[in-house]
């Protein structure tokens, strides 16, 4: 259909990519600097890298024959101009092209869903001098649904597994899951992709590793090398899902490049920021934030999908994303509410292991409301050290601390329910010996049977014993702990050295 392969250009840019990705591999958790201001598009000479300056910030332009003096009219044209990966052209690509082209409604839903996020992703790719095809990867991973969760617990637009998310500094706690955060998950995904490109020096292999795991790709390459086989993506022996992974991206790239060839119409998405980041310094309910911004709660959550609770904690989430045209109104309305309460919820830590009704009594809340707000299952106790979402009033009328906002966890333990059984004393038994035989205390035996602790027992005497209805783990008064994990081999496919996102 067309070719984006330009050997001379790739030769110039490959060294720069390797430099970038080499840095990313040694410090993958480094926060990304702010996105640069978009510079005027200048027509470069072939096989050269042109530097232009915007606000004294150098911007590296990738040489492309199709770059013109006219700025991109929409985000799709901007993506096309940044295509930099070699094309894949095989029967797997044709298969996926046909699959997508036969589902125009699905393509429309996906592309409309990408509207709030594409501009930011393209900005980040261009800032890092990465191929803009990668902006299409969330179509493959999640159909651009930031709330998507796989059966293996991978979450977000970029589908990070919990362990890999932690490795790339995506916080996951009671109040937020940054695997769903628009800014943080994109930063982490591009860090990861740069790291993989630095390892393999090939974007197709880097994408295979993103899907299958870098350890799996490394072993597949080693097998091919030992057998004298080529070391390209198409020549590797891999699972069927990974075999179709890059062809899926190539098929979407082909459709974006020439939608008319596939009888497809892409929705107009302006080449303009969809959202703006706004700082907050006080806890605020999600419903209040949406109202001050003049948008629906659903639209607010579309841009802020990482928040797990009905309150936004300023200590852990000091910024919210709002539609570009609503951000100023929000800031003005927030200033007008400077002396008014913004949050009706706060956090409370259980001092000991207790039943839900006991916790509800301590925080002056109805038990059913406490259960529903915190997802406490029936017949389960709240373990000591757990953080609960509670009504903000009285002594609990305060903003949540940074430590709690970043580390809050909620753990449960089963309630111990006792049942009454009858046992017979043997010749020579005492309350102590009979109690020891049934794993209870002599004092409890005496209480249950209204006897004195030193009471004499007759052989065959019937006594009551209260025992658990099921074997339950012993309750601990210690708070739940969670070991910090690094790049553990957790994946939804065969486990790689570094977990699948």
Order of alpha helices (4+ residues) and beta strands (2+ residues): alpha-beta-beta-alpha-alpha-alpha-alpha-alpha-alpha-alpha-alpha-alpha-alpha-alpha-beta-beta-alpha-alpha-beta-beta-alpha-beta-alpha-alpha-beta-beta-alpha-beta-beta-alpha-alpha-beta
